[in-house]
């Protein structure tokens, strides 16, 4: 017959309790010597230009093509910022899958062909910083993907940080492998002086413009600015609407038209004229830099078109995509240099 020995049972339970308490104390003490930050890093080399991978990561809408976490819950709710490309672009997600959860990712820094930095906020946790670094190497581009997390002084957080590399590392490897596959299956882009050049069909466009002749080189920038201001004033006064980027069409270095695309037909006024440009094919160079530093591109494109057997179909146009009043760094100014071609 079983005999219940209460004092003995209590002694055993007390011993177990003291042991657990001692273990907890030990774990807490040890946690003070553990690092408060964790770092995860993985790299891969892709046989492709760095611009291809950069654009794939810099556009948040394209993450579903390669992110290892997007496929974990196809029912997750994704919300994107109005402009989800480049610095300040963001998306949020909500999921009932505990491996996905809720959170927000924001691009905090974006330097074309160099790096992309993001802030990753999981609900209930401190933000982590993820970085994507692009380095030119022989035969392609090295992409390094990092994750840096601050665990603070929380003992559990510090122990959790010890396993971050083993938990996150394999997913990073999957993501990088997907990026490599996409980039290497994408046709390589042609380059002129390090700038991307592509064939494009320019759609039909209505615009108002001001013609300028015999403009001295030192007055070109001021003249263009004055023309754009005058055109903008006219568009607003005539209840029209600007529907694209400002552009200039160049007949020679001192003769050009300054123009703004508009939504509706208009009659013009004084030296302001209206025209409609029918759709045409062109080679377009994505030039980054100051406006007065692009002359070398014209010379290079003249050689390029001759080598490709392309016949010019009209005067070149400069489309000013970046607003210099907003972006002060001239290296980030994007101008699409359009060179019409005959079919």
N, C-alpha and C positions, 0 to 999 in steps of 0.2 A: 504494500500500500504506500502511495506517494505521500511523503511528509513535507509540508510547506515550511521551510526554515526562513522566516521573515528577516531576522537579523543578517543572515548570510546573504540573502538576495539584495538587501539594502546596501550591504558593504560592496557587493559586486557593482551595483548601479552607481554607487558613489565613486568607485574606482574608475569606471568607464567615463563618468561625467568629468572627473578631474583630468582624465587623460585627454578627453575632447577639448576641455578648456585649455589645457597646456598646448595642445596642437594648434588651436585657434590663435593663442598668444604667440606661439612660435611663428605661425604663418604671417601674422601681423607684423612681428618684429622683422622677419626676413623681407617683407614687402618694402620696408624703409630703405633697403639696400638694392632694390630692383629699379631698373630705369623707368622713368615716368613717361618716356616717349618711345614709340615704336616706328620702325622704318621697313617698308617692303619695297623691293626693287627687282624688276625683270627687264631684259632687253632682247631685241631681235634685230636682225639685219634683213632689209627688204631690197630686192633688186628693182628699185624704182626711184624716181625723183622725190625729194622730200615734200614737194608741194602736194603730191597726190595724197600722202598720208596725212599731211597737215589739214587739208580741206576735209578729209573724211572725219577727223576728230573735232575740228573747229566748228562743224555744222552739227548741232545737237540732234537734228532730225535724222541724221544718218547713223546715230549710235545703235539703232535697232539692227543694223546690218552686221555689227561686230561685237557689241557689248555682251559679255557672258551672262549678265544678269537679266537682260531684257526678255530672254526666252524662258525664264523661270516661272513667270506668271503671265500668260497671254491675256488674262482678264484684268490686269492692273490698269489703273487710270493714270494717263500721262497728260500733263498740262505744260505747254511751252510758252515762253515769253513771246511777245509780238515779233521781235527780231532774235532768233535763236542761233545766231552765228556770231562768233567772236566775243570780245570782252563784254561782260554784263549779260550775255545770253544765259538763260536758265531753263530748267524744267523741274517739275515736281512729280512725285509718283505716290500712289496709294494702292496698297495691296493687302489682302487678307493672308497671304502666304508669309509665314514667319521668317522665311529666308530672304524675303524681299522687303516687307514692312513699308513704312512711309518715310519720305525724306525729300530733299531738294539738292540739286547740283547746279552750281553757278560757275561760269567761266570768269575768273578774276584777272587773268592776264593772257594776252594773245599776241605773239610776235611771229609773223609769217616765216615758215621754214626754220624756226628756231625753238620755240617752246610754247606750250599751252599750260596754264595753271588753273586748277579748279578747286572750289570749296565744296566738300561733300558733307551734308548734314543728315544724319539718320535721326529719326525721332527719339528723343530721350538720351542722346549721346552728344559729346562735344564734337564740333566740326573737325573734319580731317582735311588735309591738303593733298591733292593728287596732282602730279606733274607729268607732262609728256615732253620729252626732249628729243630734238632731231639733230643728228650729226652726220655730215657727209663722210662717207668712207669709200674705199675703192669698190666700184661696182654697184653702189647703191646708197642706202641711208640706214643708219642705226637709230632705232627708236627705243628710248628708255622710259619706262612707265614706273612712277614711284608713288608711294602713299606714306604720308607722315601723320601720325596721330599722337595727341597729347592725352595721356591717361590720368593726368593730375595726381593727387595723393591717395586716391581711392585704392585700397589694397586689392580688391577684386579686379579693378581696371588694370592694375599693373600686371597681375598674373595673366589676365586676358591678353595683354600686350605681348607676352612671351610666345603666344601661339598665333599671332597675326600673320607671320610670314607663311606658316604651314596652311593657314586657313585661306588667305587671300592669294598667295603666290600662284597656286594652280589655276585660279580663275584669270589672273593676269596673263599667264602663259596661253590660255585659250583665247583671250581677247587679242593678244598680239599676233597669234597664229592666224586669226580671222582677218586682221588688218593686213597681214602679209599676203594672204590669199587674194583679197580684194584688190590690193594695190598692184600686185604682179600680174593680175588678169586684166587690169585696166591699160589700154593702149598708152604708150609713153607719149607725153606731150612734147611738141616741138618747142624749141627755145631760140630766142634771138637776144644776144647780149645778156643772157640769164633771165629774160622775161618770157613768159608763156605766150605763144602765138597760136591762134586757131582760126579755122575757117568758119564763118558765121553768116547767116542770112539776116540782114538788117531789115526790120519790118517797115512798112509805109509809115511816114511820120509827118505830121503837120507842125509847122514852127513859124515863129516870128524872128526876124533877124535885122541886123544893122551891118552894112558894108563899110569896110575901112580900107583906105589906100594910103600908101606912102607914110606908114607909121614907123617912126624911128624905133630901133631896137629897145632903147632904154624906156620908151613910153608904152610898149606893148601891154605890159601887165596892168597899168593904170587905165589904158583905153578899154581893155576887155572888161575890167571891173565896172567902169562907167556905163558901158553898153548893157551889161547884165542888169544893172540897177534901173536903167531907163526902160528896158524891156519888161522887167518885173512890174514896174509902176504902170506901164501901159496895159499889161495883162489884167491886173487887178481893176484898173479903171474901166476896162471893157467887159468886166464880168466873165472873163475867160478863166482858164485853169491851166497851170503848168503841170505836165504829165510825164516828166522825165528829167534827165540831168542836163545841165547847161553844156553847150558844146561850141566849138569854133571850127570853121572850115578854112583850110589854108591853101591859097593859090601861089603865094611865095612868102618870103620872110616878112614882107612889109604890107601884104595885101591879104585880108582875111575877113570872114563874116563871123560875128558873134551872135549866137542864136539860143532861143529857149523853146522847147517843144510845148505845144498847146493842145487843148482838147477840141476846140471848135474853130471853124473857119473865121477869119476876121479880115477887115479891109486894110489894116495898117494905118499909120499916121506919120506924116513927115518923112523922116529917114528910116522909119520902122516899116519893114515890108513883111508880107506873108507869103509862104510857099508850102508846097506839099512834095516831099521826097518819096518817090515810089520805092518799093522794096528792091534791095540789091544785095549781091554777094560781096563779101569783103574778108580780108585777113585782119584779125584784131589782135593787137599786142596789149597785154595787161602790164602797163608800165607803173612802177612804184618809184616815186621820187619827186623832187622839185620840178616845176614846170619848165624852168629855164635850163634844165640839164638833160633834156630828152633829144637833142639834135642828133646824137650818135645813133639813136634808134632809127631815124629816117634814112641815114646812110646805110645802116645794116639791113633795113627792110628793102632798100633798092637792090642790094646784092642778093638777098634772099629770094625776092620775086623773080629776078633774072635766072637764078639757079633752078627755080621750080617751074620756069616757063610760064609764069603768070603775067598777064598784061594789065596794067593799071586801067581802072574804069572810071577815074575821076579824081578830084583833089582829095587829099587825106583830111580826116576829121579827128579832133581831140575831144573826147567826152569826159567831163570832170565828175567822176563818181564820188570822190571824197570832198566834203565841205571843209576848206582850209580855215574857216572861222570856228569850226568845232574841233578839228584835229590839228594841233600845232606841230606835230612831228612830221616833217616833210617826207621822211622815209616811208610813211604809211599812206601817203597821198596816192590813190589809185586813179590813173588816167587811162581810159581805153582808147588807144590810138588806132583808128579805123582806116584801112587802106582798101578802097573799092577795087574790084577786079572784074574783068570781062569774062563771060562764060565761053 
